[in-house]
Amino acid sequence: MAGLYLHIPFCSSKCPYCSFVSFPGMEQVMPRYARAVESELATLVRQEQETPIETVFAGGGTPTILPTELLIPLFDAIRKKFSLAAEAEISIEANPGTVTRESLARLRQAGINRISLGIQSFNDSELGKLGRRYRTGVARQAVMAAKAAGFDNLSIDLIYGVPGQSPATWRQTLEESLSYVPQHLSCYQLTIEDGTPFAEMMERGDLDLPGEEDIEMMDEMTVEVCRSAGLRHYEISNFARPGRECRHNINYWRNGDYYAVGSGAVSCISGRRQRRTEDPVAYCRMVENGRSPVIEEENLDRETSFRESVVIGMRMLTGISRADLVARYGMDVQDCYGGLLDRLQDGGLVELSPTHLRLTDYGRRVANTVLAELV
Ligand code: SF4
């Protein structure tokens, strides 16, 4: 299958932990950017014309900062360019404070059938520390607006490991999120990225991050609370009701093909990876001048692609299918990693069965270290 990613690089402010391609204060560029995205879409070359696109994902940034009169035509242009599967999953990321019941109803009527709300926390002090502009009252309104607008495939995105957070406040956020009966929950542990204000604060010793024991408690609590609410843990940071897993992200984790449009967006089709310029104005200028916004291109060789499939596939709790790898690359994990797998198994970090390679529960807790060994 193939998916399509649409990047909207605008936000109302820049959160101090954010390393995404996102820029505040660019309202004036938005109409020009939307036109440029439509132009880039028109130039995309479809491979395998007969295979419909199964998933579309508008991410950011904050896609819903674009007025619906700019946003909806982009989805129309995608439909015009690509044949979408009848049951295509069409997702949008949205942040509280940028949506109303009316705007969400328009998006729903335009065929967007999944929404991922970046709530992050139901605790005002934590929202403040994260630099989010809205508070819990607005977050609650956003959830209610999405439901009232008819989104019956709702994901709530949360962050844990926030400065000043305790296992008790994380439990409250989790429980409140689940009280809205979402179909999907993403729970990402805060990571401190180089070059962000949080990295500087950490350097100065000004970031009161929870300790390791608290993080471990939050990890365990997340799995337990989600499980008792009927959400299956299917990827390191993601939980869903059966059948409501994010198909777009599963395609990434299976290292499937994906098209992309927009500044900073990355596509990968048949082992050819392309990255577009991050600067939205440079992106517009390049597209307007009839030039490709792609600034970096890489053709992945068989072994690189194989290793990537293993590393990202291991994020899913089912792990990776050895038969699928052999069918796709003519290689098994033992051919590629040999003794390393024995060492990881002896350390209780991975399980190798005749059919799958997967992380153990312990391996998942230190996934970054384990996966770094498999790169
Ligand atoms: S809303 Fe998201 S994309 Fe925008 S600055 Fe904050 S973390 Fe980054």
Residues whose N, C-alpha, C, O or C-beta is under 5 A from the ligand:
A	BS01	SF4	C11 S13 K14 C15 C18 F20 S22 G60 G61
